[in-house]
Amino acid sequence: MPRYTFICQDCQKSVQLFISYAEYDTAVPTCPLCGSQQLKRRIGRIGIAKSEEARMDSLLDENALAGLDEDDPKAMGRFMRKMSQEMGEDLGDEFGEVVDRLESGESPESIEQSMPELAEGGGLGE
């Protein structure tokens, strides 16, 4: 049975109600908190499936790259986080640590010095 989210116009609370598809057109939703029938449907988050090619294209879009300043560690960290989210893969704890440190403003050079194993794999900027 589908779950729908409503905002009660009387008590201003968000409530979730289960209403079957068959009942949806005739149902009169009632707030379980205050008994009001003055509910307004709230549309929740939606997900859009994208192919791997579409996800990579969105990363290379000029708008996505517009705020990327390679001299700004925070901007690099944001881009790397977005890249990992678009890829939909867990890139490991080490990657997460690097991104967190970049987003906090730490320089790539400083991160490489404290994580020498990164330099063996080509470093952050290569």
N, CA, C and O of each residue as an XYZ file, in Angstrom:
504
protein
N       0.852     -1.176      0.000
C       0.000      0.000      0.000
C       0.898      1.238      0.000
O       1.801      1.338      0.830
N       0.669      2.169     -0.904
C       1.513      3.372     -0.989
C       1.378      4.280      0.232
O       0.312      4.384      0.839
N       2.471      4.922      0.566
C       2.512      5.867      1.681
C       2.565      7.271      1.090
O       3.386      7.555      0.218
N       1.694      8.137      1.564
C       1.632      9.523      1.094
C       1.909     10.450      2.260
O       1.519     10.175      3.395
N       2.586     11.552      1.970
C       2.897     12.535      2.999
C       2.001     13.751      2.801
O       1.824     14.239      1.685
N       1.438     14.231      3.912
C       0.561     15.396      3.904
C       1.039     16.379      4.962
O       1.695     15.998      5.932
N       0.701     17.647      4.761
C       0.900     18.683      5.775
C      -0.495     19.085      6.239
O      -1.342     19.467      5.431
N      -0.725     18.996      7.541
C      -2.013     19.400      8.097
C      -2.063     20.923      8.140
O      -1.180     21.562      8.712
N      -3.073     21.490      7.547
C      -3.206     22.944      7.504
C      -3.649     23.523      8.846
O      -3.546     24.731      9.059
N      -4.146     22.667      9.762
C      -4.570     23.149     11.079
C      -3.439     23.072     12.116
O      -3.148     24.057     12.795
N      -2.813     21.910     12.232
C      -1.763     21.776     13.255
C      -0.355     21.930     12.680
O       0.621     21.906     13.429
N      -0.239     22.090     11.348
C       1.032     22.325     10.663
C       2.037     21.174     10.794
O       3.237     21.373     10.610
N       1.547     19.982     11.110
C       2.428     18.821     11.242
C       2.447     18.035      9.942
O       1.473     18.023      9.189
N       3.577     17.377      9.693
C       3.718     16.490      8.548
C       3.277     15.096      8.989
O       3.737     14.589     10.013
N       2.389     14.481      8.217
C       1.890     13.147      8.559
C       1.984     12.246      7.336
O       1.880     12.708      6.200
N       2.180     10.958      7.582
C       2.215      9.986      6.500
C       1.026      9.062      6.648
O       0.753      8.541      7.729
N       0.326      8.867      5.546
C      -0.855      8.011      5.541
C      -0.708      6.955      4.459
O      -0.138      7.210      3.398
N      -1.226      5.773      4.736
C      -1.243      4.699      3.757
C      -2.619      4.682      3.108
O      -3.643      4.528      3.773
N      -2.612      4.844      1.798
C      -3.863      4.857      1.036
C      -3.656      3.968     -0.186
O      -2.678      4.131     -0.916
N      -4.573      3.030     -0.410
C      -4.418      2.152     -1.562
C      -4.702      2.933     -2.845
O      -5.360      3.973     -2.830
N      -4.189      2.403     -3.947
C      -4.442      3.050     -5.236
C      -5.936      3.104     -5.527
O      -6.426      4.092     -6.074
N      -6.658      2.054     -5.168
C      -8.095      1.996     -5.433
C      -8.846      3.060     -4.639
O      -9.837      3.607     -5.123
N      -8.385      3.359     -3.430
C      -9.065      4.331     -2.565
C      -8.623      5.775     -2.798
O      -9.292      6.701     -2.340
N      -7.520      5.981     -3.494
C      -6.904      7.300     -3.552
C      -7.856      8.386     -4.045
O      -7.885      9.473     -3.468
N      -8.638      8.122     -5.099
C      -9.521      9.157     -5.658
C     -10.682      9.504     -4.748
O     -11.210     10.614     -4.822
N     -11.091      8.582     -3.893
C     -12.262      8.837     -3.040
C     -11.894      9.034     -1.570
O     -12.751      9.403     -0.766
N     -10.657      8.797     -1.214
C     -10.231      8.897      0.189
C     -10.304     10.341      0.677
O     -10.006     11.281     -0.060
N     -10.709     10.494      1.938
C     -10.708     11.790      2.603
C      -9.683     11.679      3.732
O     -10.016     11.256      4.840
N      -8.439     12.060      3.446
C      -7.405     11.907      4.467
C      -7.684     12.775      5.685
O      -8.132     13.916      5.579
N      -7.404     12.194      6.839
C      -7.647     12.877      8.107
C      -6.363     12.867      8.919
O      -5.686     11.843      9.008
N      -6.036     13.983      9.499
C      -4.839     14.104     10.317
C      -5.000     13.231     11.568
O      -5.942     13.419     12.338
N      -4.087     12.282     11.770
C      -4.180     11.430     12.960
C      -3.820     12.166     14.253
O      -4.062     11.649     15.344
N      -3.252     13.353     14.142
C      -2.842     14.105     15.325
C      -3.936     15.014     15.867
O      -4.138     15.109     17.078
N      -4.656     15.697     14.935
C      -5.674     16.650     15.409
C      -7.067     16.363     14.849
O      -8.032     17.013     15.250
N      -7.190     15.396     13.923
C      -8.490     15.032     13.373
C      -8.954     15.902     12.214
O     -10.044     15.682     11.685
N      -8.165     16.876     11.809
C      -8.543     17.773     10.721
C      -8.516     17.047      9.379
O      -7.718     16.135      9.162
N      -9.404     17.472      8.487
C      -9.403     16.957      7.124
C      -8.783     17.973      6.166
O      -8.865     17.812      4.948
N      -8.166     19.015      6.715
C      -7.521     20.050      5.921
C      -6.053     19.677      5.682
O      -5.139     20.299      6.224
N      -5.858     18.651      4.862
C      -4.510     18.182      4.574
C      -4.128     18.546      3.155
O      -4.950     18.506      2.239
N      -2.873     18.900      2.992
C      -2.332     19.246      1.678
C      -1.246     18.241      1.339
O      -0.320     18.034      2.123
N      -1.356     17.621      0.181
C      -0.406     16.587     -0.234
C       0.965     17.213     -0.440
O       1.095     18.276     -1.046
N       1.961     16.550      0.065
C       3.350     16.991     -0.075
C       4.069     15.975     -0.947
O       4.055     14.777     -0.664
N       4.691     16.457     -1.996
C       5.432     15.577     -2.884
C       6.817     15.354     -2.291
O       7.530     16.311     -1.990
N       7.190     14.111     -2.128
C       8.479     13.764     -1.554
C       9.574     13.755     -2.602
O       9.364     14.125     -3.757
N      10.730     13.327     -2.174
C      11.876     13.235     -3.083
C      11.624     12.144     -4.110
O      10.969     11.139     -3.835
N      12.157     12.368     -5.284
C      12.051     11.369     -6.329
C      13.447     10.987     -6.784
O      14.396     11.751     -6.608
N      13.567      9.834     -7.356
C      14.852      9.399     -7.889
C      14.746      9.248     -9.393
O      13.719      8.812     -9.913
N      15.790      9.603    -10.076
C      15.824      9.488    -11.527
C      16.995      8.584    -11.878
O      18.142      8.847    -11.515
N      16.677      7.517    -12.592
C      17.733      6.591    -13.003
C      18.456      7.170    -14.212
O      17.836      7.602    -15.183
N      19.793      7.166    -14.126
C      20.608      7.653    -15.237
C      21.606      6.573    -15.613
O      22.088      5.822    -14.765
N      21.902      6.514    -16.891
C      22.923      5.577    -17.339
C      24.284      6.075    -16.860
O      24.438      7.236    -16.482
N      25.266      5.176    -16.885
C      26.620      5.572    -16.494
C      27.129      6.676    -17.414
O      27.804      7.604    -16.967
N      26.800      6.571    -18.703
C      27.228      7.589    -19.662
C      26.624      8.955    -19.319
O      27.310      9.975    -19.391
N      25.340      8.974    -18.948
C      24.682     10.236    -18.592
C      25.291     10.829    -17.323
O      25.452     12.045    -17.217
N      25.631      9.964    -16.353
C      26.248     10.464    -15.119
C      27.609     11.088    -15.415
O      27.931     12.148    -14.880
N      28.403     10.446    -16.256
C      29.725     10.987    -16.592
C      29.596     12.277    -17.409
O      30.372     13.214    -17.220
N      28.611     12.322    -18.319
C      28.379     13.548    -19.089
C      28.032     14.711    -18.178
O      28.477     15.835    -18.411
N      27.231     14.451    -17.128
C      26.850     15.536    -16.221
C      28.060     16.067    -15.454
O      28.103     17.248    -15.108
N      29.042     15.205    -15.186
C      30.258     15.661    -14.508
C      31.108     16.550    -15.403
O      31.794     17.451    -14.920
N      31.063     16.298    -16.703
C      31.892     17.056    -17.637
C      31.166     18.257    -18.219
O      31.726     18.987    -19.037
N      29.926     18.467    -17.806
C      29.153     19.612    -18.255
C      29.856     20.899    -17.831
O      30.409     20.977    -16.734
N      29.833     21.900    -18.697
C      30.501     23.180    -18.384
C      29.994     23.785    -17.085
O      30.772     24.369    -16.331
N      28.696     23.655    -16.812
C      28.143     24.220    -15.580
C      28.708     23.520    -14.346
O      28.955     24.163    -13.326
N      28.913     22.204    -14.435
C      29.463     21.464    -13.300
C      30.911     21.859    -13.039
O      31.367     21.864    -11.896
N      31.620     22.186    -14.098
C      33.034     22.541    -13.963
C      33.248     24.034    -13.729
O      34.369     24.457    -13.448
N      32.188     24.841    -13.840
C      32.321     26.300    -13.754
C      32.914     26.752    -12.421
O      33.721     27.681    -12.394
N      32.528     26.108    -11.309
C      33.017     26.546    -10.006
C      34.289     25.846     -9.572
O      34.744     26.031     -8.443
N      34.869     25.046    -10.450
C      36.049     24.289    -10.076
C      37.311     25.122    -10.271
O      37.679     25.469    -11.393
N      37.952     25.429     -9.172
C      39.220     26.156     -9.191
C      40.268     25.199     -8.654
O      40.247     24.857     -7.472
N      41.174     24.768     -9.501
C      42.149     23.761     -9.088
C      43.092     24.262     -8.000
O      43.800     23.465     -7.384
N      43.112     25.560     -7.756
C      43.930     26.116     -6.683
C      43.144     26.232     -5.372
O      43.691     26.662     -4.356
N      41.874     25.854     -5.397
C      41.016     25.937     -4.216
C      40.713     24.524     -3.726
O      39.925     23.819     -4.357
N      41.322     24.089     -2.609
C      41.107     22.729     -2.112
C      39.637     22.425     -1.820
O      39.173     21.309     -2.054
N      38.903     23.420     -1.306
C      37.487     23.192     -0.994
C      36.696     22.886     -2.264
O      35.853     21.989     -2.266
N      36.960     23.624     -3.340
C      36.270     23.382     -4.605
C      36.629     22.006     -5.161
O      35.770     21.304     -5.693
N      37.906     21.621     -5.035
C      38.333     20.300     -5.488
C      37.627     19.211     -4.692
O      37.180     18.215     -5.259
N      37.526     19.397     -3.389
C      36.860     18.412     -2.528
C      35.395     18.263     -2.883
O      34.877     17.148     -2.943
N      34.713     19.399     -3.125
C      33.292     19.340     -3.507
C      33.116     18.590     -4.822
O      32.205     17.774     -4.964
N      34.007     18.877     -5.796
C      33.910     18.209     -7.089
C      34.177     16.706     -6.939
O      33.490     15.886     -7.547
N      35.167     16.354     -6.135
C      35.472     14.933     -5.947
C      34.321     14.212     -5.256
O      34.027     13.065     -5.592
N      33.664     14.864     -4.295
C      32.511     14.246     -3.619
C      31.370     14.058     -4.614
O      30.725     13.009     -4.641
N      31.127     15.087     -5.434
C      30.065     14.978     -6.429
C      30.378     13.858     -7.417
O      29.490     13.099     -7.805
N      31.636     13.758     -7.821
C      32.049     12.712     -8.743
C      31.779     11.334     -8.144
O      31.257     10.455     -8.830
N      32.127     11.136     -6.880
C      31.913      9.827     -6.255
C      30.430      9.520     -6.118
O      30.025      8.367     -6.264
N      29.608     10.538     -5.839
C      28.166     10.317     -5.746
C      27.577      9.953     -7.103
O      26.716      9.078     -7.196
N      28.041     10.624     -8.153
C      27.545     10.322     -9.501
C      27.940      8.921     -9.925
O      27.177      8.243    -10.613
N      29.124      8.477     -9.522
C      29.576      7.144     -9.893
C      28.795      6.078     -9.134
O      28.673      4.945     -9.601
N      28.263      6.437     -7.961
C      27.470      5.496     -7.184
C      28.272      4.352     -6.598
O      27.715      3.298     -6.289
N      29.553      4.541     -6.443
C      30.405      3.498     -5.900
C      31.076      3.997     -4.630
O      31.362      5.184     -4.475
N      31.318      3.055     -3.728
C      32.076      3.383     -2.527
C      33.551      3.361     -2.903
O      34.090      2.311     -3.252
N      34.192      4.499     -2.832
C      35.595      4.594     -3.234
C      36.552      4.394     -2.061
O      37.757      4.605     -2.194
N      36.024      3.995     -0.938
C      36.857      3.636      0.201
C      37.062      4.750      1.206
O      36.796      5.922      0.940
N      37.544      4.344      2.370
C      37.762      5.275      3.477
C      38.849      6.294      3.167
O      38.746      7.460      3.547
N      39.895      5.846      2.471
C      41.005      6.749      2.152
C      40.511      7.895      1.272
O      40.859      9.053      1.503
N      39.699      7.572      0.263
C      39.139      8.606     -0.608
C      38.279      9.571      0.213
O      38.377     10.788      0.059
N      37.439      9.013      1.082
C      36.589      9.851      1.930
C      37.391     10.784      2.812
O      37.017     11.941      3.001
N      38.504     10.280      3.358
C      39.366     11.120      4.198
C      39.968     12.261      3.385
O      39.996     13.405      3.839
N      40.449     11.949      2.182
C      41.049     12.983      1.333
C      40.018     14.060      1.011
O      40.310     15.252      1.108
N      38.815     13.641      0.628
C      37.763     14.607      0.282
C      37.407     15.460      1.489
O      37.273     16.678      1.368
N      37.253     14.836      2.652
C      36.938     15.598      3.872
C      38.018     16.640      4.161
O      37.714     17.778      4.517
N      39.268     16.243      4.004
C      40.366     17.160      4.299
C      40.433     18.292      3.273
O      40.706     19.439      3.629
N      40.183     17.972      1.998
C      40.139     19.030      0.983
C      39.003     20.008      1.279
O      39.188     21.223      1.207
N      37.833     19.474      1.611
C      36.681     20.337      1.893
C      36.909     21.214      3.109
O      36.298     22.276      3.231
N      37.776     20.788      4.006
C      38.075     21.627      5.172
C      39.126     22.685      4.837
O      39.437     23.540      5.666
N      39.684     22.625      3.590
C      40.622     23.645      3.153
C      42.079     23.232      3.173
O      42.952     24.038      2.850
N      42.362     21.990      3.546
C      43.753     21.536      3.595
C      44.305     21.379      2.172
O      43.587     20.951      1.269
N      45.541     21.717      1.985
C      46.141     21.666      0.652
C      46.421     20.228      0.235
O      46.691     19.378      1.084
N      46.359     19.945     -1.076
C      46.689     18.600     -1.563
C      48.100     18.178     -1.167
O      48.343     17.012     -0.855
N      49.027     19.132     -1.182
C      50.414     18.821     -0.821
C      50.519     18.334      0.625
O      51.227     17.370      0.916
N      49.803     19.014      1.523
C      49.816     18.631      2.933
C      49.216     17.231      3.117
O      49.710     16.428      3.908
N      48.151     16.963      2.377
C      47.511     15.643      2.470
C      48.459     14.573      1.964
O      48.576     13.511      2.576
N      49.138     14.834      0.857
C      50.088     13.858      0.309
C      51.234     13.595      1.274
O      51.704     12.462      1.379
N      51.696     14.636      1.987
C      52.800     14.452      2.939
C      52.372     13.546      4.087
O      53.161     12.734      4.570
N      51.124     13.683      4.522
C      50.669     12.870      5.656
C      50.159     11.497      5.219
O      49.937     10.618      6.052
N      49.975     11.316      3.900
C      49.513     10.028      3.369
C      50.448      9.620      2.230
O      50.064      9.715      1.064
N      51.660      9.172      2.537
C      52.660      8.895      1.503
C      52.215      7.857      0.475
O      52.706      7.856     -0.653
N      51.288      6.971      0.856
C      50.826      5.963     -0.100
C      50.106      6.590     -1.293
O      49.982      5.949     -2.336
N      49.624      7.843     -1.159
C      49.002      8.540     -2.289
C      50.047      8.903     -3.336
O      49.777      8.822     -4.534
N      51.225      9.298     -2.901
C      52.278      9.678     -3.832
C      52.718      8.498     -4.683
O      53.110      8.676     -5.836
N      52.656      7.302     -4.128
C      53.034      6.105     -4.885
C      52.082      5.856     -6.030
O      52.484      5.312     -7.059
N      50.802      6.249     -5.872
C      49.800      6.011     -6.904
C      49.612      7.182     -7.836
O      48.647      7.189     -8.600
N      50.477      8.169     -7.814
C      50.359      9.290     -8.731
C      49.931     10.572     -8.059
O      49.959     11.625     -8.696
N      49.535     10.531     -6.800
C      49.197     11.756     -6.076
C      47.785     12.243     -6.337
O      47.026     11.647     -7.101
N      47.457     13.342     -5.680
C      46.122     13.912     -5.796
C      45.926     14.696     -7.074
O      44.842     14.667     -7.658
N      46.940     15.384     -7.512
C      46.757     16.281     -8.648
C      47.120     15.665     -9.981
O      47.124     16.363    -10.995
N      47.426     14.379    -10.010
C      47.883     13.756    -11.256
C      46.932     12.681    -11.690
O      47.151     12.043    -12.720
